[in-house]
Amino acid sequence: MESSEKFFEKVYAVVRLIPYGKVSSYGAIARHLGSAGASRMVGWAMNASHNRADIPAHRVVNRKGLLTGKHHFGGSRLMQQLLENEGVVVKDNQVQYFDKHFWDPGKELPCSQK
């Protein structure tokens, strides 16, 4: 199994590609990387990235669109504010119109991005 550091860097490479105004999920990123059962590890990578301005971690939510990582954003509403600044509507800590905003790296990126 690859080191968590290498896996985290692969996660970051995918997260950097999430378009402005879109969100992806921990599971979709894990599946794209060929590690379908590693959603939690993607979450750990997002947690470890909170001091890196080059990683738009606010665009990664759970499979239902919930802002489960919001407590890692310095203020309780910062993740929501960042998403709303991009035109994503959030209500009760959940992305509204999730299907419209969802970006699936498995469908959007070539397999060579793994």
C-alpha positions in Angstrom: 0.0 0.0 0.0 1.3 3.5 -0.8 2.2 5.9 1.9 -0.4 8.2 3.2 1.8 11.2 2.1 1.7 10.0 -1.5 -2.0 9.4 -1.3 -2.6 12.8 0.2 -0.7 14.4 -2.7 -2.8 12.5 -5.2 -5.9 13.8 -3.4 -4.6 17.4 -3.5 -4.0 17.1 -7.2 -7.6 16.1 -7.8 -9.0 18.7 -5.4 -7.1 21.5 -7.2 -9.0 20.5 -10.3 -12.5 21.0 -8.8 -13.9 23.9 -10.8 -15.0 27.2 -9.2 -18.7 26.8 -8.2 -18.5 23.0 -8.0 -18.1 20.5 -5.2 -17.0 17.0 -5.0 -17.2 14.3 -2.3 -14.7 12.3 -0.3 -16.0 9.1 -1.9 -15.9 10.3 -5.5 -12.3 11.4 -5.0 -11.4 8.1 -3.4 -13.1 6.1 -6.2 -11.3 8.2 -8.9 -8.0 7.3 -7.2 -8.8 3.6 -7.3 -9.3 3.4 -3.5 -13.1 3.2 -3.2 -13.0 2.4 0.5 -10.7 5.4 1.4 -13.2 8.2 1.8 -12.1 8.7 5.3 -8.5 9.0 4.2 -9.5 11.7 1.7 -11.1 13.4 4.7 -7.9 13.2 6.6 -6.1 14.7 3.7 -8.5 17.6 3.6 -8.0 18.1 7.4 -4.2 18.1 6.9 -4.6 20.7 4.1 -6.2 23.5 6.0 -3.0 25.6 6.1 -2.4 25.3 2.3 -4.0 28.1 0.3 -3.4 26.2 -3.0 -6.0 23.5 -2.1 -9.7 24.5 -2.3 -10.7 22.1 0.5 -14.0 24.0 0.9 -15.2 22.3 -2.3 -15.1 18.8 -0.7 -18.2 17.7 1.0 -19.8 14.4 2.0 -21.9 12.3 -0.4 -25.1 14.1 0.6 -23.6 17.6 0.2 -23.1 18.2 3.9 -20.3 20.5 5.0 -18.8 17.8 7.3 -15.4 19.5 7.3 -16.6 22.9 8.3 -15.0 22.8 11.8 -11.6 22.9 10.1 -12.1 26.3 8.7 -11.3 28.7 11.5 -14.8 30.0 11.8 -18.0 28.0 11.9 -19.3 29.6 8.7 -16.1 30.1 6.7 -16.6 27.0 4.5 -20.1 28.0 3.8 -19.1 31.6 3.0 -16.4 30.4 0.6 -18.9 28.2 -1.3 -21.5 30.9 -1.3 -18.9 33.3 -2.8 -18.7 30.9 -5.7 -22.5 30.8 -6.2 -23.1 27.6 -4.3 -26.3 27.8 -2.1 -25.9 26.3 1.3 -28.7 25.9 3.8 -28.5 24.1 7.2 -24.9 23.1 6.4 -25.9 21.3 3.2 -25.3 22.2 -0.5 -28.6 22.9 -2.2 -29.1 21.7 -5.8 -26.3 19.2 -5.1 -26.6 17.5 -8.5 -26.1 20.8 -10.3 -22.9 21.6 -8.3 -21.5 18.1 -8.1 -18.3 17.4 -10.0 -17.3 13.8 -10.3 -13.6 13.4 -11.1 -14.3 9.8 -12.3 -16.4 11.2 -15.1 -14.6 14.5 -15.7 -10.9 13.5 -15.5 -9.1 11.0 -17.7 -7.8 7.8 -15.9 -4.3 9.1 -16.3 -5.0 11.7 -13.6 -4.8 8.9 -10.9 
